Amino acid sequence: MVCNGVAEKMTAERFYFDTLDKICATVTMSGDEARHIIKVVRKTAGEKIELLNGRGIIRTGVISSISRDTLDIRLESIREFAKPEKALHLLCGLPKSEQSFDAILKGSAELGVRSIHPLTTCRSKQYREPFISKRLQRWEKIIISACKQSGNPWFPIIERPADLIGFVDRLTTSHALKFVGWEPGLQTSKRLHQLPELCTDDFYWCVGPEGGWTLKEAQYLLNKGFIPLMLGDLTMTTVTACLTGIVALRAHYQLI
């Protein structure tokens, strides 16, 4: 809807409240999210907002009172979303640019992937403790922000970075469909219209880092049952390949 040339907001702004449930009539918010609402967004008493918990519940409420760092919210309507039966999981070689991985996280959360698994490979960025714990906290914040913006009621799980071979060896995916972004070292490939029929509830999309897989890594993935998927004739960045593959597989297998 457009009024005087300005698009009107169709929904209240969304915010994250971890302990939100279906029963509470009122909640009190504090901490970083409350300070963001009060001091950055500058909400006032009487305004409507939406709260989501990242586990399938979104509730509309009205701010009843605000103090320095807390606010009380009177909850009204509730929307509950069942977890989708079919899940798409992203396996991604860590790009050297943090901004690139930020974009992958944001897009993946907006597109509804179930989990994100950053992988260390021969050509990927390497993280070591204590930096991993700090990065995980940052990555979780990016995912929460993307889900608030998009309205995704189920937050993706972001895992700790893991070695490619060690991680894939531990996968128990005998009935899953596993795809890897095609590269010259993979030799054979399939396009979307050649993919197997739907026969599973779990899908894995695996993309290499900038510079691609080594020949050893590519052969390893083929031996583990990954199907090389070609998304076009042009060379894509890791960010573009991750998000294009997610969109293509969601549309092809109707993971919506």
C-alpha positions in Angstrom: 0.0 0.0 0.0 1.3 3.5 -0.9 0.2 6.7 0.8 1.4 10.1 -0.4 4.3 8.3 -2.2 5.5 6.5 0.9 5.0 2.8 1.3 3.1 2.1 4.6 4.5 -0.6 6.9 2.2 -3.6 6.7 3.5 -5.3 9.9 4.8 -4.1 13.2 8.6 -4.2 13.6 9.9 -7.5 14.9 12.2 -8.1 17.8 13.8 -11.2 19.4 12.6 -12.5 22.8 14.2 -15.9 23.6 11.7 -17.0 26.3 8.5 -16.0 24.4 5.8 -18.7 24.7 2.2 -19.2 23.8 0.8 -18.7 27.4 2.2 -15.4 28.7 -0.1 -12.4 28.7 2.7 -9.9 29.4 6.5 -9.9 29.3 9.2 -7.6 30.5 12.2 -7.2 28.2 15.7 -6.1 29.2 19.2 -6.4 27.9 20.6 -5.5 24.4 17.3 -6.0 22.5 15.3 -3.8 25.0 18.0 -1.1 24.8 17.8 -1.3 21.0 14.0 -0.8 21.0 14.2 2.1 23.5 17.3 4.0 22.4 17.9 3.1 18.7 14.4 2.4 17.3 12.9 4.8 19.9 9.6 3.0 20.4 7.2 4.6 22.8 4.4 3.3 25.0 1.3 2.4 23.1 3.1 1.3 19.9 2.7 -2.2 18.5 5.6 -4.5 17.9 6.1 -8.2 17.1 8.2 -10.6 19.1 9.6 -13.9 17.9 11.5 -16.6 19.7 13.2 -18.4 16.7 11.4 -21.6 17.5 8.2 -21.1 15.6 6.3 -18.5 17.6 5.6 -14.9 16.7 3.4 -12.7 18.9 2.0 -9.2 18.4 2.1 -7.0 21.5 1.6 -3.4 22.6 4.3 -1.6 24.7 2.6 -0.8 28.0 5.4 1.0 29.8 9.1 1.9 29.3 11.8 2.6 31.9 15.5 3.3 31.4 16.5 -0.1 30.2 13.4 -2.3 30.3 10.0 -2.3 28.7 6.7 -4.1 29.5 4.7 -5.5 26.7 1.1 -6.6 26.7 0.8 -9.6 24.3 -2.1 -10.0 22.0 -2.3 -12.2 18.9 -0.1 -15.3 18.3 1.1 -17.1 15.2 2.6 -20.6 15.6 4.5 -22.2 12.7 5.3 -25.9 12.6 8.9 -26.8 11.8 9.1 -27.6 8.1 9.3 -31.3 7.4 11.9 -30.9 4.7 15.2 -29.3 5.6 18.0 -27.7 3.5 21.4 -27.7 5.1 24.3 -25.5 3.9 27.9 -26.7 3.9 30.2 -23.8 3.1 33.9 -23.5 2.8 34.8 -20.4 4.8 35.6 -17.5 2.5 38.6 -15.3 3.5 36.4 -12.2 3.6 34.3 -11.9 6.8 31.9 -9.7 4.9 31.3 -12.5 2.4 30.4 -15.0 5.1 28.2 -12.4 6.8 26.3 -12.1 3.5 26.0 -15.9 3.3 24.6 -16.1 6.8 22.1 -13.3 6.2 20.9 -14.7 2.9 20.7 -18.3 4.3 18.6 -17.1 7.2 16.2 -15.1 5.0 15.8 -18.1 2.7 14.9 -20.6 5.5 17.8 -23.0 5.6 17.7 -25.4 8.6 21.4 -25.3 9.5 24.7 -23.7 8.4 28.0 -25.6 8.6 31.2 -23.6 8.0 34.0 -25.8 6.7 37.7 -25.5 6.8 39.4 -26.7 3.6 42.8 -26.4 2.0 41.9 -23.0 0.5 39.5 -21.6 3.1 40.0 -19.2 6.0 41.1 -20.9 9.2 39.8 -20.0 12.6 41.4 -21.0 15.9 40.3 -20.6 19.5 39.5 -18.2 21.2 38.4 -16.5 18.0 35.9 -19.2 17.1 33.7 -18.5 20.2 33.7 -14.8 19.4 32.8 -15.4 15.8 30.0 -17.8 16.7 28.4 -15.0 18.9 28.7 -12.6 16.0 27.3 -15.0 13.5 24.3 -15.8 15.7 23.5 -12.1 15.9 23.6 -11.8 12.1 21.2 -14.7 11.8 18.8 -13.2 14.4 18.8 -9.9 12.7 18.1 -11.5 9.3 15.2 -13.6 10.7 13.7 -10.5 12.4 13.9 -8.7 9.0 12.5 -11.5 7.0 10.0 -12.9 9.5 11.6 -16.4 9.4 10.1 -18.0 12.5 12.7 -20.7 12.7 16.3 -19.6 13.3 18.9 -21.6 11.4 21.5 -23.4 13.5 25.0 -22.2 13.0 27.6 -24.8 13.8 31.3 -24.4 14.8 33.7 -24.5 11.9 34.7 -28.1 11.2 37.2 -29.8 8.9 35.6 -30.8 5.6 36.6 -34.5 5.7 36.0 -34.9 9.4 32.5 -33.3 9.2 31.3 -35.2 6.1 32.6 -38.5 7.6 30.3 -38.0 10.6 27.2 -37.2 8.5 24.5 -39.8 8.9 22.7 -39.1 5.7 22.1 -42.4 4.0 18.7 -41.2 2.7 19.6 -37.5 2.1 20.2 -35.9 -1.2 23.6 -34.2 -1.2 24.7 -31.7 -3.8 28.0 -29.9 -4.4 28.6 -26.9 -6.5 30.2 -28.0 -9.8 33.8 -27.1 -10.5 36.1 -28.3 -13.3 37.7 -30.8 -10.9 34.4 -32.6 -10.5 34.3 -33.5 -14.2 30.7 -34.7 -14.4 27.7 -32.5 -13.5 23.9 -32.3 -13.5 21.6 -29.4 -14.2 18.4 -28.8 -12.3 16.2 -30.6 -14.8 18.4 -33.7 -14.4 18.2 -34.0 -10.6 16.8 -37.1 -8.8 13.1 -37.1 -7.9 12.1 -36.1 -4.3 12.8 -39.1 -2.0 13.9 -37.5 1.2 13.3 -34.8 3.8 16.9 -33.7 4.0 19.0 -31.9 1.4 22.6 -30.7 1.7 24.1 -28.0 -0.5 27.9 -27.9 -0.3 29.9 -25.0 -1.8 33.7 -24.6 -1.8 35.6 -21.5 -0.7 37.1 -18.9 -3.0 39.7 -20.9 -5.1 37.5 -23.9 -5.0 38.1 -27.5 -3.9 41.4 -29.3 -4.4 41.2 -32.3 -6.7 41.5 -34.5 -3.6 38.6 -32.8 -1.9 36.5 -32.9 -5.0 37.0 -36.6 -5.5 36.3 -37.2 -1.8 32.9 -35.5 -2.1 32.1 -37.5 -5.1 33.0 -40.7 -3.3 30.7 -39.7 -0.4 27.7 -39.5 -2.7 27.6 -35.7 -3.4 26.0 -34.9 -6.8 27.8 -32.2 -8.7 25.2 -29.5 -9.6 25.9 -26.9 -12.3 24.0 -23.6 -11.9 25.2 -21.9 -15.0 28.2 -21.4 -17.3 29.7 -18.4 -15.4 32.1 -18.5 -12.5 30.4 -17.5 -9.2 31.7 -16.2 -5.9 31.2 -18.4 -2.9 28.4 -16.0 -1.7 26.6 -16.1 -5.1 26.9 -19.9 -5.4 25.6 -20.5 -1.8 22.5 -18.4 -2.2 21.8 -19.3 -5.8 21.9 -23.0 -4.9 19.6 -22.5 -1.9 17.1 -20.7 -4.1 17.3 -23.3 -6.9 17.0 -26.3 -4.6 14.1 -24.8 -2.6 12.2 -24.1 -5.8 13.0 -27.4 -7.5 12.0 -29.5 -4.5 9.4 -27.1 -3.3 11.0 -26.7 0.1 8.6 -23.9 1.0 
